[in-house]
């Protein structure tokens, strides 16, 4: 999704979130009912996590394969090469894929992939494959028929009887039609068209409102990285009380958190790596809002030292750090299917243990950055103004 940090300026923050909300504590009594109480169980040495809400449950890999990169802007995706790459990721135990109705051919690619799995892999293998998708509608009237029609499109493209998870995004909080949409999605879940209902890019205030309306969401997908720790402020407290879990994206900042950008000078044209993808451009704006390139280089040097100590890469450290944060069930790494692979780095995340010295050294740098909650707003506010 496109994003402009500069469009969400500090002067708008006062109209976005009231001072009462900044200070008030979430009421355990209001959200503690069993109808919205979720939980998480971690199994098999941290690789798998089970999201649960009442009778609903879904086991996913804690490192998810993000498919935004199939939508264009990262290089031409060849269908057969992409599906072959999906099989390699799944064969390596990285078997959860995240997509959206707006991510170009991502759902269609999953449909081709899942049929190859059905033909070429044993039944127990198929049980580990999970396809999480998103629905990102315009803020129009959310009728039952409109919601059903759009979910049917995703279900047919992915060629599944039931969507493993439907993550719902809403652009305009001034229009409370998102509650109608979520109620209709819950009905579709009861019909067996969806296994679990979830959110993406909702802020804490609206998440609480959704839970108060008895909508059984299991997770909220939000931007979260070592640089962007906003979810650990308001959102983390609500997650602790309700059991709703976080799935994070932007965790390696489109590749900025990597050796490729260590000691890179972006001020002199053509001398360093180019910011030539939508994700690199997006997260460079986030770096600028947080503290600038020089401070970011200090963070990369610290992370490189930690990575060298443990025999892993900077992205591996970046994801492990976020996975260790309260409320985080899984973190996403974007995959450029058929163009580049990072299977080894991704699998190294599960065995990496960051010690207190590692964590303290990271925090010594990050505390010098700006509080992005004050600069941008709460989770998802980078996509909207109110």
MARGU-765159 format. One record per residue (C-alpha): residue number from 1; residue in three letters; chain; x, y, z. Coordinates in pm, whole numbers, plus 50000, padded with zeros to 5 digits. Example, Ala and Ser with C-alpha at 12.3 -4.5 7.8 and 13.67 -1.06 7.14 Angstrom:
# residues 2
<r 1 'ALA' 'A' <51230 49550 50780>>,
<r 2 'SER' 'A' <51367 49894 50714>>,
***
This chain:
# residues 386
<r 1 'UNK' 'A' <50000 50000 50000>>,
<r 2 'UNK' 'A' <50127 50352 49931>>,
<r 3 'UNK' 'A' <50236 50552 50228>>,
<r 4 'UNK' 'A' <50357 50904 50293>>,
<r 5 'UNK' 'A' <50493 50987 50635>>,
<r 6 'UNK' 'A' <50488 51353 50539>>,
<r 7 'UNK' 'A' <50110 51341 50489>>,
<r 8 'UNK' 'A' <50061 51245 50853>>,
<r 9 'UNK' 'A' <50221 51536 51032>>,
<r 10 'UNK' 'A' <50244 51610 51397>>,
<r 11 'UNK' 'A' <49998 51899 51374>>,
<r 12 'UNK' 'A' <49724 51656 51277>>,
<r 13 'UNK' 'A' <49792 51425 51571>>,
<r 14 'UNK' 'A' <49571 51621 51809>>,
<r 15 'UNK' 'A' <49272 51570 51583>>,
<r 16 'UNK' 'A' <49359 51205 51528>>,
<r 17 'UNK' 'A' <49381 51083 51885>>,
<r 18 'UNK' 'A' <49232 51268 52182>>,
<r 19 'UNK' 'A' <49434 51340 52492>>,
<r 20 'UNK' 'A' <49186 51133 52691>>,
<r 21 'UNK' 'A' <49273 50828 52482>>,
<r 22 'UNK' 'A' <49644 50895 52521>>,
<r 23 'UNK' 'A' <49614 50865 52896>>,
<r 24 'UNK' 'A' <49333 50624 52968>>,
<r 25 'UNK' 'A' <49389 50258 53046>>,
<r 26 'UNK' 'A' <49201 49989 52862>>,
<r 27 'UNK' 'A' <48924 49847 53074>>,
<r 28 'UNK' 'A' <48968 49475 53143>>,
<r 29 'UNK' 'A' <48602 49445 53231>>,
<r 30 'UNK' 'A' <48483 49582 52896>>,
<r 31 'UNK' 'A' <48688 49351 52675>>,
<r 32 'UNK' 'A' <48731 49048 52895>>,
<r 33 'UNK' 'A' <48429 48848 52780>>,
<r 34 'UNK' 'A' <48486 48498 52646>>,
<r 35 'UNK' 'A' <48339 48598 52308>>,
<r 36 'UNK' 'A' <48646 48802 52226>>,
<r 37 'UNK' 'A' <48912 48630 52437>>,
<r 38 'UNK' 'A' <49193 48492 52224>>,
<r 39 'UNK' 'A' <49503 48298 52310>>,
<r 40 'UNK' 'A' <49824 48174 52155>>,
<r 41 'UNK' 'A' <50015 47850 52190>>,
<r 42 'UNK' 'A' <50372 47810 52067>>,
<r 43 'UNK' 'A' <50487 47466 51955>>,
<r 44 'UNK' 'A' <50780 47293 51781>>,
<r 45 'UNK' 'A' <51068 47507 51903>>,
<r 46 'UNK' 'A' <50911 47844 51824>>,
<r 47 'UNK' 'A' <50840 47775 51455>>,
<r 48 'UNK' 'A' <50463 47741 51484>>,
<r 49 'UNK' 'A' <50207 47943 51671>>,
<r 50 'UNK' 'A' <49839 47868 51712>>,
<r 51 'UNK' 'A' <49602 48165 51712>>,
<r 52 'UNK' 'A' <49284 48084 51901>>,
<r 53 'UNK' 'A' <48956 48258 51967>>,
<r 54 'UNK' 'A' <48689 48040 52121>>,
<r 55 'UNK' 'A' <48637 47749 51884>>,
<r 56 'UNK' 'A' <48834 47919 51606>>,
<r 57 'UNK' 'A' <49202 47834 51570>>,
<r 58 'UNK' 'A' <49471 47859 51308>>,
<r 59 'UNK' 'A' <49829 47739 51330>>,
<r 60 'UNK' 'A' <50076 47949 51131>>,
<r 61 'UNK' 'A' <50449 47968 51087>>,
<r 62 'UNK' 'A' <50589 48254 51297>>,
<r 63 'UNK' 'A' <50790 48376 50997>>,
<r 64 'UNK' 'A' <50545 48453 50718>>,
<r 65 'UNK' 'A' <50614 48490 50348>>,
<r 66 'UNK' 'A' <50479 48832 50243>>,
<r 67 'UNK' 'A' <50357 48857 49885>>,
<r 68 'UNK' 'A' <50316 49235 49839>>,
<r 69 'UNK' 'A' <50619 49206 49610>>,
<r 70 'UNK' 'A' <50410 49023 49348>>,
<r 71 'UNK' 'A' <50208 49339 49283>>,
<r 72 'UNK' 'A' <50471 49511 49066>>,
<r 73 'UNK' 'A' <50764 49742 49138>>,
<r 74 'UNK' 'A' <51012 49475 49252>>,
<r 75 'UNK' 'A' <51080 49311 48916>>,
<r 76 'UNK' 'A' <50877 49101 48674>>,
<r 77 'UNK' 'A' <50732 48790 48832>>,
<r 78 'UNK' 'A' <50713 48481 48611>>,
<r 79 'UNK' 'A' <50423 48259 48717>>,
<r 80 'UNK' 'A' <50595 47921 48701>>,
<r 81 'UNK' 'A' <50913 48048 48865>>,
<r 82 'UNK' 'A' <50709 48210 49141>>,
<r 83 'UNK' 'A' <50515 47892 49215>>,
<r 84 'UNK' 'A' <50836 47687 49214>>,
<r 85 'UNK' 'A' <50979 47932 49469>>,
<r 86 'UNK' 'A' <50668 47901 49688>>,
<r 87 'UNK' 'A' <50721 47525 49695>>,
<r 88 'UNK' 'A' <51083 47571 49799>>,
<r 89 'UNK' 'A' <50981 47797 50086>>,
<r 90 'UNK' 'A' <50715 47551 50198>>,
<r 91 'UNK' 'A' <50955 47257 50170>>,
<r 92 'UNK' 'A' <51191 47447 50401>>,
<r 93 'UNK' 'A' <50918 47480 50665>>,
<r 94 'UNK' 'A' <50822 47838 50574>>,
<r 95 'UNK' 'A' <50469 47742 50484>>,
<r 96 'UNK' 'A' <50253 48046 50567>>,
<r 97 'UNK' 'A' <50185 48295 50287>>,
<r 98 'UNK' 'A' <50034 48641 50326>>,
<r 99 'UNK' 'A' <49861 48813 50037>>,
<r 100 'UNK' 'A' <49575 49051 49954>>,
<r 101 'UNK' 'A' <49308 49114 49697>>,
<r 102 'UNK' 'A' <49505 49425 49592>>,
<r 103 'UNK' 'A' <49847 49254 49564>>,
<r 104 'UNK' 'A' <49836 49190 49191>>,
<r 105 'UNK' 'A' <49832 48815 49112>>,
<r 106 'UNK' 'A' <49916 48700 49467>>,
<r 107 'UNK' 'A' <49590 48514 49527>>,
<r 108 'UNK' 'A' <49601 48353 49182>>,
<r 109 'UNK' 'A' <49959 48238 49243>>,
<r 110 'UNK' 'A' <49851 48082 49571>>,
<r 111 'UNK' 'A' <49571 47898 49391>>,
<r 112 'UNK' 'A' <49819 47747 49144>>,
<r 113 'UNK' 'A' <50061 47668 49427>>,
<r 114 'UNK' 'A' <49804 47496 49650>>,
<r 115 'UNK' 'A' <49693 47276 49362>>,
<r 116 'UNK' 'A' <50051 47168 49302>>,
<r 117 'UNK' 'A' <50078 47087 49673>>,
<r 118 'UNK' 'A' <49763 46876 49647>>,
<r 119 'UNK' 'A' <49906 46685 49352>>,
<r 120 'UNK' 'A' <50272 46658 49448>>,
<r 121 'UNK' 'A' <50288 46644 49829>>,
<r 122 'UNK' 'A' <50135 46410 50090>>,
<r 123 'UNK' 'A' <49815 46506 50278>>,
<r 124 'UNK' 'A' <49998 46581 50604>>,
<r 125 'UNK' 'A' <50212 46835 50416>>,
<r 126 'UNK' 'A' <49900 47017 50298>>,
<r 127 'UNK' 'A' <49785 47061 50656>>,
<r 128 'UNK' 'A' <50085 47285 50729>>,
<r 129 'UNK' 'A' <50021 47520 50435>>,
<r 130 'UNK' 'A' <49834 47836 50530>>,
<r 131 'UNK' 'A' <49715 48116 50306>>,
<r 132 'UNK' 'A' <49629 48444 50478>>,
<r 133 'UNK' 'A' <49469 48710 50262>>,
<r 134 'UNK' 'A' <49337 49062 50308>>,
<r 135 'UNK' 'A' <49033 49244 50186>>,
<r 136 'UNK' 'A' <49089 49617 50125>>,
<r 137 'UNK' 'A' <48756 49759 50008>>,
<r 138 'UNK' 'A' <48668 50122 49940>>,
<r 139 'UNK' 'A' <48469 50277 50228>>,
<r 140 'UNK' 'A' <48130 50220 50066>>,
<r 141 'UNK' 'A' <47813 50075 50217>>,
<r 142 'UNK' 'A' <47897 49729 50351>>,
<r 143 'UNK' 'A' <47593 49520 50261>>,
<r 144 'UNK' 'A' <47585 49146 50320>>,
<r 145 'UNK' 'A' <47581 49076 49946>>,
<r 146 'UNK' 'A' <47873 49310 49875>>,
<r 147 'UNK' 'A' <48090 49148 50143>>,
<r 148 'UNK' 'A' <47998 48797 50028>>,
<r 149 'UNK' 'A' <48070 48878 49663>>,
<r 150 'UNK' 'A' <48420 49004 49740>>,
<r 151 'UNK' 'A' <48512 48717 49970>>,
<r 152 'UNK' 'A' <48395 48473 49703>>,
<r 153 'UNK' 'A' <48639 48635 49459>>,
<r 154 'UNK' 'A' <48932 48568 49689>>,
<r 155 'UNK' 'A' <48814 48216 49769>>,
<r 156 'UNK' 'A' <48789 48129 49399>>,
<r 157 'UNK' 'A' <49122 48288 49310>>,
<r 158 'UNK' 'A' <49296 48096 49589>>,
<r 159 'UNK' 'A' <49097 47781 49500>>,
<r 160 'UNK' 'A' <49004 47695 49859>>,
<r 161 'UNK' 'A' <48673 47597 50014>>,
<r 162 'UNK' 'A' <48746 47819 50314>>,
<r 163 'UNK' 'A' <48991 48106 50357>>,
<r 164 'UNK' 'A' <49236 48026 50637>>,
<r 165 'UNK' 'A' <49232 48390 50749>>,
<r 166 'UNK' 'A' <49065 48703 50618>>,
<r 167 'UNK' 'A' <49237 49020 50737>>,
<r 168 'UNK' 'A' <49019 49328 50697>>,
<r 169 'UNK' 'A' <49147 49679 50622>>,
<r 170 'UNK' 'A' <48942 50001 50640>>,
<r 171 'UNK' 'A' <49049 50340 50506>>,
<r 172 'UNK' 'A' <48814 50588 50674>>,
<r 173 'UNK' 'A' <48730 50575 51044>>,
<r 174 'UNK' 'A' <48475 50855 50999>>,
<r 175 'UNK' 'A' <48266 50590 50825>>,
<r 176 'UNK' 'A' <48181 50318 51078>>,
<r 177 'UNK' 'A' <48077 50076 50804>>,
<r 178 'UNK' 'A' <48375 49866 50908>>,
<r 179 'UNK' 'A' <48162 49726 51191>>,
<r 180 'UNK' 'A' <47896 49614 50942>>,
<r 181 'UNK' 'A' <48162 49456 50722>>,
<r 182 'UNK' 'A' <48314 49267 51016>>,
<r 183 'UNK' 'A' <47975 49137 51127>>,
<r 184 'UNK' 'A' <47911 49006 50776>>,
<r 185 'UNK' 'A' <48257 48848 50772>>,
<r 186 'UNK' 'A' <48177 48680 51102>>,
<r 187 'UNK' 'A' <47860 48539 50946>>,
<r 188 'UNK' 'A' <48066 48403 50656>>,
<r 189 'UNK' 'A' <48297 48243 50910>>,
<r 190 'UNK' 'A' <47999 48070 51068>>,
<r 191 'UNK' 'A' <47904 47943 50721>>,
<r 192 'UNK' 'A' <48252 47794 50680>>,
<r 193 'UNK' 'A' <48371 48033 50408>>,
<r 194 'UNK' 'A' <48638 48178 50642>>,
<r 195 'UNK' 'A' <48821 47999 50923>>,
<r 196 'UNK' 'A' <48943 48303 51116>>,
<r 197 'UNK' 'A' <48864 48675 51098>>,
<r 198 'UNK' 'A' <49144 48925 51157>>,
<r 199 'UNK' 'A' <49238 49288 51100>>,
<r 200 'UNK' 'A' <49515 49483 50935>>,
<r 201 'UNK' 'A' <49628 49838 51011>>,
<r 202 'UNK' 'A' <49364 49911 51274>>,
<r 203 'UNK' 'A' <49459 50140 51560>>,
<r 204 'UNK' 'A' <49408 50065 51928>>,
<r 205 'UNK' 'A' <49094 50271 51970>>,
<r 206 'UNK' 'A' <48913 50105 51682>>,
<r 207 'UNK' 'A' <49037 49759 51781>>,
<r 208 'UNK' 'A' <48886 49807 52123>>,
<r 209 'UNK' 'A' <48558 49921 51967>>,
<r 210 'UNK' 'A' <48552 49611 51745>>,
<r 211 'UNK' 'A' <48607 49384 52044>>,
<r 212 'UNK' 'A' <48335 49564 52240>>,
<r 213 'UNK' 'A' <48098 49481 51953>>,
<r 214 'UNK' 'A' <48173 49112 51997>>,
<r 215 'UNK' 'A' <48365 49063 51672>>,
<r 216 'UNK' 'A' <48590 48755 51725>>,
<r 217 'UNK' 'A' <48913 48877 51562>>,
<r 218 'UNK' 'A' <49229 48676 51633>>,
<r 219 'UNK' 'A' <49500 48917 51515>>,
<r 220 'UNK' 'A' <49586 49262 51383>>,
<r 221 'UNK' 'A' <49856 49297 51118>>,
<r 222 'UNK' 'A' <50058 49615 51176>>,
<r 223 'UNK' 'A' <50386 49779 51084>>,
<r 224 'UNK' 'A' <50647 49693 51347>>,
<r 225 'UNK' 'A' <51027 49703 51341>>,
<r 226 'UNK' 'A' <51322 49795 51561>>,
<r 227 'UNK' 'A' <51272 50150 51430>>,
<r 228 'UNK' 'A' <50893 50151 51450>>,
<r 229 'UNK' 'A' <50799 50035 51799>>,
<r 230 'UNK' 'A' <50455 50200 51805>>,
<r 231 'UNK' 'A' <50271 49868 51854>>,
<r 232 'UNK' 'A' <50447 49825 52190>>,
<r 233 'UNK' 'A' <50277 50131 52331>>,
<r 234 'UNK' 'A' <49896 50146 52325>>,
<r 235 'UNK' 'A' <49837 49836 52114>>,
<r 236 'UNK' 'A' <50044 49598 52329>>,
<r 237 'UNK' 'A' <49837 49669 52640>>,
<r 238 'UNK' 'A' <49511 49593 52462>>,
<r 239 'UNK' 'A' <49661 49277 52313>>,
<r 240 'UNK' 'A' <49766 49161 52659>>,
<r 241 'UNK' 'A' <49417 49210 52797>>,
<r 242 'UNK' 'A' <49220 49069 52504>>,
<r 243 'UNK' 'A' <49455 48802 52371>>,
<r 244 'UNK' 'A' <49445 48944 52018>>,
<r 245 'UNK' 'A' <49788 48887 51864>>,
<r 246 'UNK' 'A' <50001 49094 51630>>,
<r 247 'UNK' 'A' <50132 48986 51291>>,
<r 248 'UNK' 'A' <50398 49233 51185>>,
<r 249 'UNK' 'A' <50518 49362 50851>>,
<r 250 'UNK' 'A' <50792 49610 50763>>,
<r 251 'UNK' 'A' <51008 49422 51011>>,
<r 252 'UNK' 'A' <51318 49436 50788>>,
<r 253 'UNK' 'A' <51202 49770 50645>>,
<r 254 'UNK' 'A' <51192 49655 50285>>,
<r 255 'UNK' 'A' <51557 49546 50308>>,
<r 256 'UNK' 'A' <51698 49863 50467>>,
<r 257 'UNK' 'A' <51777 49657 50777>>,
<r 258 'UNK' 'A' <52044 49455 50599>>,
<r 259 'UNK' 'A' <52413 49445 50521>>,
<r 260 'UNK' 'A' <52340 49596 50180>>,
<r 261 'UNK' 'A' <52274 49937 50335>>,
<r 262 'UNK' 'A' <52544 49926 50602>>,
<r 263 'UNK' 'A' <52780 50225 50549>>,
<r 264 'UNK' 'A' <52582 50324 50240>>,
<r 265 'UNK' 'A' <52599 50692 50144>>,
<r 266 'UNK' 'A' <52268 50796 49991>>,
<r 267 'UNK' 'A' <52355 51165 49962>>,
<r 268 'UNK' 'A' <52580 51122 49657>>,
<r 269 'UNK' 'A' <52392 51000 49349>>,
<r 270 'UNK' 'A' <52489 50661 49203>>,
<r 271 'UNK' 'A' <52743 50581 49477>>,
<r 272 'UNK' 'A' <52533 50347 49688>>,
<r 273 'UNK' 'A' <52244 50102 49659>>,
<r 274 'UNK' 'A' <51936 50250 49497>>,
<r 275 'UNK' 'A' <51601 50291 49668>>,
<r 276 'UNK' 'A' <51435 50135 49367>>,
<r 277 'UNK' 'A' <51137 49951 49513>>,
<r 278 'UNK' 'A' <50813 50078 49671>>,
<r 279 'UNK' 'A' <50907 49921 50004>>,
<r 280 'UNK' 'A' <51256 50075 50018>>,
<r 281 'UNK' 'A' <51111 50417 49941>>,
<r 282 'UNK' 'A' <50837 50373 50198>>,
<r 283 'UNK' 'A' <51067 50271 50481>>,
<r 284 'UNK' 'A' <51332 50532 50397>>,
<r 285 'UNK' 'A' <51060 50789 50477>>,
<r 286 'UNK' 'A' <51011 50608 50806>>,
<r 287 'UNK' 'A' <51385 50633 50880>>,
<r 288 'UNK' 'A' <51370 51006 50806>>,
<r 289 'UNK' 'A' <51078 51050 51046>>,
<r 290 'UNK' 'A' <51253 50845 51316>>,
<r 291 'UNK' 'A' <51593 51010 51325>>,
<r 292 'UNK' 'A' <51765 51023 50989>>,
<r 293 'UNK' 'A' <52023 50824 50798>>,
<r 294 'UNK' 'A' <52318 50884 51029>>,
<r 295 'UNK' 'A' <52135 50747 51333>>,
<r 296 'UNK' 'A' <52011 50458 51122>>,
<r 297 'UNK' 'A' <52372 50377 51027>>,
<r 298 'UNK' 'A' <52456 50359 51397>>,
<r 299 'UNK' 'A' <52174 50109 51439>>,
<r 300 'UNK' 'A' <52297 49900 51145>>,
<r 301 'UNK' 'A' <52650 49891 51287>>,
<r 302 'UNK' 'A' <52517 49774 51622>>,
<r 303 'UNK' 'A' <52303 49506 51457>>,
<r 304 'UNK' 'A' <52595 49393 51242>>,
<r 305 'UNK' 'A' <52803 49341 51555>>,
<r 306 'UNK' 'A' <52524 49129 51707>>,
<r 307 'UNK' 'A' <52477 48937 51382>>,
<r 308 'UNK' 'A' <52848 48858 51362>>,
<r 309 'UNK' 'A' <52851 48743 51723>>,
<r 310 'UNK' 'A' <52573 48491 51651>>,
<r 311 'UNK' 'A' <52680 48396 51298>>,
<r 312 'UNK' 'A' <52363 48529 51134>>,
<r 313 'UNK' 'A' <52259 48827 50919>>,
<r 314 'UNK' 'A' <52121 49169 51012>>,
<r 315 'UNK' 'A' <51769 49081 50884>>,
<r 316 'UNK' 'A' <51770 48771 51104>>,
<r 317 'UNK' 'A' <51847 48986 51409>>,
<r 318 'UNK' 'A' <51581 49238 51305>>,
<r 319 'UNK' 'A' <51304 48978 51285>>,
<r 320 'UNK' 'A' <51407 48794 51602>>,
<r 321 'UNK' 'A' <51399 49120 51799>>,
<r 322 'UNK' 'A' <51040 49189 51693>>,
<r 323 'UNK' 'A' <50925 48829 51741>>,
<r 324 'UNK' 'A' <51044 48860 52101>>,
<r 325 'UNK' 'A' <50818 49160 52168>>,
<r 326 'UNK' 'A' <50498 49119 52374>>,
<r 327 'UNK' 'A' <50192 49029 52172>>,
<r 328 'UNK' 'A' <50376 48937 51852>>,
<r 329 'UNK' 'A' <50269 48602 51709>>,
<r 330 'UNK' 'A' <50444 48627 51374>>,
<r 331 'UNK' 'A' <50656 48854 51155>>,
<r 332 'UNK' 'A' <50657 48884 50780>>,
<r 333 'UNK' 'A' <50945 48887 50535>>,
<r 334 'UNK' 'A' <50865 48994 50180>>,
<r 335 'UNK' 'A' <50945 48737 49912>>,
<r 336 'UNK' 'A' <51047 48823 49557>>,
<r 337 'UNK' 'A' <50933 48492 49416>>,
<r 338 'UNK' 'A' <51159 48359 49144>>,
<r 339 'UNK' 'A' <51391 48662 49170>>,
<r 340 'UNK' 'A' <51564 48628 49508>>,
<r 341 'UNK' 'A' <51546 48397 49810>>,
<r 342 'UNK' 'A' <51630 48428 50179>>,
<r 343 'UNK' 'A' <51529 48085 50306>>,
<r 344 'UNK' 'A' <51848 48029 50506>>,
<r 345 'UNK' 'A' <51827 48366 50681>>,
<r 346 'UNK' 'A' <51459 48311 50758>>,
<r 347 'UNK' 'A' <51512 47968 50910>>,
<r 348 'UNK' 'A' <51800 48099 51121>>,
<r 349 'UNK' 'A' <51551 48318 51308>>,
<r 350 'UNK' 'A' <51406 48021 51495>>,
<r 351 'UNK' 'A' <51735 47921 51658>>,
<r 352 'UNK' 'A' <51862 48273 51732>>,
<r 353 'UNK' 'A' <51848 48379 52096>>,
<r 354 'UNK' 'A' <51924 48745 52168>>,
<r 355 'UNK' 'A' <52079 48793 52512>>,
<r 356 'UNK' 'A' <52045 49094 52742>>,
<r 357 'UNK' 'A' <52364 49248 52606>>,
<r 358 'UNK' 'A' <52225 49233 52253>>,
<r 359 'UNK' 'A' <51893 49387 52349>>,
<r 360 'UNK' 'A' <52053 49661 52559>>,
<r 361 'UNK' 'A' <52293 49758 52281>>,
<r 362 'UNK' 'A' <52004 49791 52034>>,
<r 363 'UNK' 'A' <51803 50000 52278>>,
<r 364 'UNK' 'A' <52098 50229 52344>>,
<r 365 'UNK' 'A' <52067 50336 51980>>,
<r 366 'UNK' 'A' <51691 50332 51935>>,
<r 367 'UNK' 'A' <51628 50552 52239>>,
<r 368 'UNK' 'A' <51801 50833 52048>>,
<r 369 'UNK' 'A' <51530 50824 51782>>,
<r 370 'UNK' 'A' <51198 51005 51785>>,
<r 371 'UNK' 'A' <50882 50853 51927>>,
<r 372 'UNK' 'A' <50695 50767 51608>>,
<r 373 'UNK' 'A' <50369 50749 51800>>,
<r 374 'UNK' 'A' <50397 51124 51847>>,
<r 375 'UNK' 'A' <50524 51191 51494>>,
<r 376 'UNK' 'A' <50284 50970 51295>>,
<r 377 'UNK' 'A' <50015 50846 51530>>,
<r 378 'UNK' 'A' <49903 50499 51631>>,
<r 379 'UNK' 'A' <49926 50181 51427>>,
<r 380 'UNK' 'A' <49790 50232 51076>>,
<r 381 'UNK' 'A' <49767 50610 51100>>,
<r 382 'UNK' 'A' <50025 50634 50822>>,
<r 383 'UNK' 'A' <49748 50522 50584>>,
<r 384 'UNK' 'A' <49476 50763 50687>>,
<r 385 'UNK' 'A' <49387 51090 50848>>,
<r 386 'UNK' 'A' <49074 51153 51051>>,
***
